[in-house]
Amino acid sequence: DYADIVSGISSHTLRTFLFRRVVAAILLDDLIDDDEQEIIDQTADAFGYDAGLRDSFVQWMKDGITWEKRGASLMSKM
């Protein structure tokens, strides 16, 4: 069970790494559906991240993906 796995992770480094990877994987298609939001929420809750921090991080990831895609587009025109 996913909740049992993530709740058993105590390393701060591993938690931040895993949370970033979870959010990145979910954002591969640029969308977050209800099931995916539940995974993000479940992971953040297991790691003790409050909703504001969780939402700010997800927005930062979205902004970064947009920035990367814009850069790739610009580079393709060079």
C-alpha positions as CSV (number, residue, x, y, z in Angstrom):
1,D,0.0,0.0,0.0
2,Y,1.4,3.4,-1.1
3,A,0.4,5.1,2.1
4,D,2.3,2.6,4.2
5,I,5.4,2.9,2.0
6,V,5.6,6.7,2.1
7,S,4.8,6.9,5.8
8,G,7.7,4.7,6.5
9,I,10.3,7.0,4.9
10,S,12.0,9.0,7.6
11,S,15.0,10.5,5.7
12,H,14.4,14.2,4.9
13,T,16.6,13.9,1.8
14,L,14.7,10.9,0.5
15,R,11.3,12.5,1.3
16,T,12.1,15.7,-0.7
17,F,13.6,13.6,-3.5
18,L,10.5,11.3,-3.7
19,F,8.0,14.2,-3.5
20,R,9.7,16.0,-6.3
21,R,9.7,12.8,-8.4
22,V,6.1,12.1,-7.7
23,V,5.1,15.6,-8.7
24,A,7.3,15.5,-11.8
25,A,5.8,12.2,-12.9
26,I,2.2,13.5,-12.4
27,L,3.0,16.6,-14.4
28,L,4.3,14.7,-17.5
29,D,1.1,15.5,-19.3
30,D,0.8,19.0,-17.8
31,L,-2.5,18.0,-16.0
32,I,-3.4,16.9,-12.5
33,D,-6.5,14.8,-12.4
34,D,-8.4,14.0,-9.1
35,D,-6.6,10.7,-8.6
36,E,-3.2,12.3,-9.2
37,Q,-4.1,15.1,-6.8
38,E,-4.9,12.5,-4.2
39,I,-1.4,11.0,-4.6
40,I,0.2,14.4,-4.2
41,D,-1.9,15.1,-1.1
42,Q,-1.3,11.6,0.3
43,T,2.4,12.0,-0.1
44,A,2.6,15.5,1.3
45,D,0.5,14.4,4.3
46,A,2.7,11.4,5.0
47,F,5.7,13.7,4.9
48,G,4.1,16.3,7.1
49,Y,4.0,19.0,4.4
50,D,1.3,21.5,4.9
51,A,-1.2,22.4,2.1
52,G,0.4,25.8,1.4
53,L,3.9,24.4,1.0
54,R,2.5,21.5,-1.1
55,D,0.6,23.8,-3.4
56,S,3.6,26.2,-3.7
57,F,5.9,23.4,-4.6
58,V,3.5,22.0,-7.2
59,Q,3.2,25.5,-8.7
60,W,7.0,25.9,-8.7
61,M,7.2,22.6,-10.6
62,K,4.6,23.7,-13.1
63,D,6.4,27.0,-13.6
64,G,9.7,25.2,-14.1
65,I,8.2,22.8,-16.7
66,T,6.8,25.8,-18.6
67,W,10.2,27.6,-18.4
68,E,11.9,24.5,-19.8
69,K,9.4,24.1,-22.7
70,R,9.8,27.7,-23.6
71,G,13.6,27.4,-23.6
72,A,13.4,24.3,-25.8
73,S,11.1,26.1,-28.2
74,L,13.5,29.0,-28.4
75,M,16.5,26.7,-28.9
76,S,14.7,24.9,-31.7
77,K,14.6,28.2,-33.6
78,M,18.3,28.9,-33.2
